[in-house]
Amino acid sequence: MSRKHIFSLALPFVSLLSIIAVAACGDASPTATPTSEPASPATIPPEVATQTPAPPAEPTSAGAQGSAPTQTARPIDIMSPAQASTATPPVVAPSATAAPAPTAAPPVPTPTPLPAAVVDQIMGHPDAVAAAVDQAMSSLYERVLPSVVHIRVQRRTTSGAFVDLGEGSGFVWDKQGHIVTNNHVVSGAARVIVIFHDGTEANATVLGVDPYADLAALKVDLPAERLTPVALGDDSEVKVGQMAIAIGNPFGQDFTMTKGIVSALGRTIEGLVASYTNPEIIQTDAPINPGNSGGPLLDRLGRVIGINTQIISETGGSAGIGFAVPVDTAKRVVPDLISKGKYEYAYLGISGGDLYPELAAALGVETTLKGIYMEQVFTGGPASQAGLMATTITSDARGNPVVRRGDIILALDGVPMKSMKDLSAHMVRHRRPGDTVKVTILRASGITVTVDVVVSVRPISQLTDNH
């Protein structure tokens, strides 16, 4: 069986036709992680029963997002985390050969339903429909183009010279010169160059990055009249089946436009750092490829609904399964990246997984029960301080599994938690460090109680710990 991989979309300057998959989170293995088979009913797999669960890089809490996906993230890595930690943000310096200022984009039109009679008339003239779609797409491209940028990243050699390292895409956030792209596009760069559609080039300063959501905020020093911010959409208005349009720099072909649909919503994909995952991701079949990283995913009105970040592919090229960080995540994260240089996530301090029927039977609870079992409650973390207990699986002298049942999470803040994906999404969207989370748990004694847990800041040290 062939194996599929998840790739980030930054394009290295090694070869446009040679796409090398590098394992995410420090894992050098090029193979995908297969979906694990569940244990047989009322049993614990021997290979699990004889091992004490090792602590993950970062607890899989809402701070440590979600259960692992069926595909392991494999970025086309253009820079290492070590380079990122030592890189010095470049000084802003606009190009001396900047082209004339672009004209301001017209306002985004408001969609209006067509009367039934008009729909009937249109359906009788398919050529007119095709012509209208062509015109609408061309108009959208011309309107959004001034907001999209091509990003080149460079590293410094031992001699002090700059050499090209990779490239990606981005878009203008506001008239103060802020540019949004992916973290993995600029990670480790010694110099970042932003190129506009009219040829204007400007050096950029990296103001802040969020490795978890794979977002970065840059700053270019250009007059406000030369900047055309994008229009932002809203997660609540994004629907499966609607048109999705990507504009970016695939394989170095700058300002390329592709079209498809929103294929699915609420996906959870493995992030490019530690063991955290990103919840609520948009899936699209709009063709996106290496170089599209950080570029906008748009609706039919030209509003940004997502930021392109990864693809699933056997070849490194588009296979019709692409992922974008939802725009509401950017709305929440980017302002902090601009003002503080970072975004802090709430940390519960646990790792665990979904309670599936076979495990439920082994733990002595109803097989229909939905919840989250905790395989680890990290010492000194918020959950530990609140008295939550993990389930432990060891073995006796004969190798037989010995299960010590701990607490099972049933709800957060009164919202049922049926999976780690639910927990991750709730914590990321609704909780910040210092908040009190009401955790409803089923104790080993069979009693259901609600415990107040004051969440802390997700530990930064977990970023590079892959043990």
Beta strands, then each sheet from edge to edge (+ up, - down):
strand 1: 5-8
strand 2: 11-12
strand 3: 93-94
strand 4: 148-156
strand 5: 162-172
strand 6: 178-181
strand 7: 191-196
strand 8: 201-210
strand 9: 215-220
strand 10: 231-232
strand 11: 243-248
strand 12: 256-270
strand 13: 277-284
strand 14: 296-298
strand 15: 303-313
strand 16: 322-326
strand 17: 346-347
strand 18: 350-354
strand 19: 372-377
strand 20: 392-395
strand 21: 401-404
strand 22: 408-412
strand 23: 415-416
strand 24: 436-442
strand 25: 448-454
strand 26: 456-457
sheet 1: 1+ 15- 10-
sheet 2: 1+ 15- 14+ 11- 12+ 13- 16+
sheet 3: 2+ 5- 4+ 7- 8+ 3-
sheet 4: 2+ 5- 6+ 9-
sheet 5: 17+ 26-
sheet 6: 18+ 19- 22+ 23-
sheet 7: 18+ 19- 22+ 24- 25+
sheet 8: 20+ 21-
end
